């Protein structure tokens, strides 16, 4: 068991990451870029994870085998507030049946539920680790969990890998440096400030 980091080589993911990186991107376009990354990264994360089954279906001409998503498996979306909510806004178009948890990790989680965490970026702090530990305490192990983030730092990933033994994470890019101000370099800046989110 180990930390698995997936960086999908998709030009749309690269495009929207570039919009986040550009220092002159206005807040509305920055929000759109975060939402689009949420959509495309979630789409990639679901590829080999979303529970499904094969089923015979009648067509207008004959019968064939189709793929059906398992509606009986609940999905929980947990965005880190405030900026992780933008990733979820994009992801919800590919997860229409997911339940949204806005107040962090719920006190109880169904035994078969899948959980997706939406984190704007992983720097090198305790906030995401606290949520991951809470999920582990509630029995949500790696195969039931996916983490979606716009950007990661190498120090942040190193810390995650040391503390969480089984986790799959989808991100647009990994940057090597966290500067003295605690920001990823080259990074995407401070999402809360760039989105003009007022507390």
N, C-alpha and C positions, 0 to 999 in steps of 0.2 A: 504494500500500500504506500502511495506517495502522492505528492502534489502533481497534478497533471494540468499543464497550462496549454490552452489551445489558442493560437493566433491565426484565425482564418485568412487565407490569402485572397481576399475578395476585393476587387477594385472599389466597390461601393463603401466597404468598411474603411479602406484607405482614404477615400474622398472625404467622408464625414469626420474622420480623425483629423485630417488636414484643416477642415473648417474649425474644429475645436482648438487646434494649435495656433492658428493665425491670430496675432494679437489684435487685429482690427476687426475681427468678426463681431457684429453687433449682438446684443443679448438675444433677440428673437431668433436669429440664425444659429446662435450657439445652442439655444434650447432645441431647435429643430435637429441640429447635428447630434445632440445627445439622444434625442428620441429615435433617430434613424439608427444609431449604433445599438440602442436597446433592441430595436426590431431585428436587425440583421444578426447580431450576436446571439440573441435568443433563438432565432431560426436555426442557426448553426448548432447551438447547444441541444436543441430538440432532436436533431438528426438521428442520434443513436441512443436516445434516452427516453423519449415519450412512449409510455406503454401503449402497445397496439396489438392487434390480432389479425389473422387472415380470415376472410369470410367469403363464401360463395354468394354472388349477387346476380340477379337476372338483369340482362340488358335488353334494349328493344329488339335485338336480333337473336340472342342466345343467352348463355350464362358464362361468367368468368369469375376468377378469384380477385377479390379486392382487399384493401387494407383499411381497417377501421380503428380509430383511436379509442382506447378503453375509457369510456365515460365514467366508469365506476371508480377510477383512481383519482382522488382529489389532488389538486395542485394548489400550493400556497405561494403567493408572491410577496416577498418582504423587501421593500426598498428602504435604504438608509436615507433618512430625511436630513436636509431637504432635497439635495441635488440628485440622489438616486431615484427620486420619483420621476425625473425626466426620462431615465432609461426605461422605467416601467411604462410610461405613457406610450412609448414606441412598441414595447414588447406586448402590450395587451392585445394588439391586433392579431398576433399569432397565438395568444393564450386567452381566448375569449371566455373560457370556463374557469379560469383561475380565480381563487379568492384572494382579495387584497388585505394584507395585514399592515396597517399604518403605524401601529404602536409597538413596533419591534416584534420580537419572537413571542408568539402566544404561549400561555401557560401550559396548554396541552395540544398535541398534534396527533392526528389519527395515525395508526400504525403503518398504514400503506401509503400515506401522503407523500407526494414529491414536493420539494421546497426549492424555490429559486430566490437567491439573494441578489439584489440590484444595488451595487456600490459604485458611485461615480468614479472613484479612483482609489487604488491601494497604494498608500505612501509607506509609512512605517509607524503605525500607531496601534492603540489597543482597541479601537471601536469595533472593527470587524471581528477581531479575535473574541471579544466578549459575546457577540452574537453567535459565532460559530461554537463556542463552548456551551452556550445555552441550548443550541440545537442538539449537540451531542448529549447533553444531560436529558433531553427529551426523547432520546433514542433515534435521532435522525443521523444516520451514518452516511458515508460518502456516496453510496450508490443511489440514495434518495435525494441527493443535494447537488445543485449546480449554482455557481457564482458567476454573475455577469458584471463586468466592469469595463469602463471605457479605456482605462489606462492603468498600468502597474509599474511600480518601481522594482528594481532588482532587490534592494534591501527589504522592501515589503514582502516580496515573494519568498525571500529566504526565511524571514521570520514566520510566515504562514506555514511553510514546509517543515520548519522545526517543531511547530506546536500542534499542527493538525495533520494527522497521519494519512488521511484519505480524503482528497478533495479534487474536484474537477472544476476548472476555472476557464471562462472564455473572455478574451480581451482583444482590443484592437492593436495593442502594442505594448512592449516592455521597454522602459527607459532605465538607464543604468544609475542615474545620479539623483539623490535627494539633497537639495542645497541647504545652506545654514538657516534659511527661513522656513524649512520644512516643506518646500514645494519640489515637485518632480521637475527635473531639467533634462530635455527641453520642455516637456510637459504640456499641459493644457491650461495652466494658470489655476486660480482658485475658482472652482465652478460656482460657488455660492455668490461670490462677488461678480463674476462675469454674467451670471444670470439675473443680477440685480434682485436677488431674493432678500426681502427684508424680514428680520426676526421680530 
